[in-house]
Amino acid sequence: MKNEPERGVMDMLAMHFLSLTCHKSSLGAGADEIYLIINGHRVSAPGLPDVWSLDDGDSTSLNFFNSGLPPGVPETRFTITLMDEDTWDLESDLFHDDNLGTVSFTVNDFDWFDDFWGKIREFKFFGKGSNYSLFCQFMDIA
């Protein structure tokens, strides 16, 4: 059974996105042009690139915050999708983006007394033959 705080304990829950590591790019076709979709919205912010170009063994620092979880509602679902931009589809003769995987969770999926705040979490993505690690931590911000 998971331990959880009483409703209203958090001021605002945010995720601090730390880094992204490519252990293996998708389909072995060189660098992937990676972007993130968080709760249905493509990540876009001043100072962030539109995509991160990553090949086998590459890693990039992200260092941005997303406050996609409302305050005091730890059962809200949080979804992160890793995408590879503009892949050519020979059958349809069109470009389309590849989904390299999705992780979906609520804060209640984690043990609150297992050093919850500030503990670095690793989320893994394996779509289209790739292998990526996304490193994040939960932050309680006022």
C-alpha positions, -999 to +999 in steps of 0.1 A: +000+000+000+013+034-009+016+062+017+003+095+006-001+130+022-034+144+032-053+163+005-041+199+004-006+193+018+011+204-015+013+240-026+020+231-062+035+199-076+060+204-104+083+181-123+119+192-128+131+177-161+168+171-156+183+153-186+176+129-214+200+101-225+199+081-257+213+046-251+201+036-286+185+057-313+153+045-331+157+020-359+195+025-360+191+053-385+214+079-369+203+107-346+167+111-335+152+146-335+135+143-301+107+164-285+085+158-255+047+159-251+036+165-216-001+160-208-010+164-245+011+196-251+044+197-269+071+212-247+079+247-258+096+274-237+120+303-242+155+290-242+145+254-251+153+240-286+124+228-307+140+193-308+170+177-293+192+158-318+204+126-300+223+096-313+236+065-295+254+075-263+243+112-264+229+130-234+214+164-231+206+186-201+170+197-201+167+218-169+131+230-172+100+227-149+065+217-158+037+222-133+013+199-150-001+185-117-026+207-099-020+215-063-034+191-037-046+166-062-021+137-062-044+113-081-042+135-113-027+115-142+006+128-156+016+116-191+050+120-209+055+110-245+088+109-262+086+117-300+110+115-329+102+143-354+096+138-392+101+102-401+095+094-438+067+068-443+073+050-476+038+035-478+019+068-475+047+089-490+043+113-461+064+125-431+051+116-397+065+117-362+073+085-344+061+078-309+091+064-290+071+056-259+048+070-233+048+068-195+017+076-175+014+078-138-002+096-108+017+108-078+000+081-058+019+055-079+050+064-058+057+059-021+055+092-004+079+081+024+105+068+000+123+101-002+096+113-026+105+150-029+137+156-048+144+120-055+156+116-091+133+093-111+142+075-143+116+070-170+124+045-198+113+047-234+118+018-259+096+026-290+108+019-325+139+000-313+151+029-293+163+031-257+160+064-238+162+075-202+145+106-190+155+119-156+131+140-135+123+149-099+091+160-082+092+194-066+068+210-041+068+247-051+049+275-034 
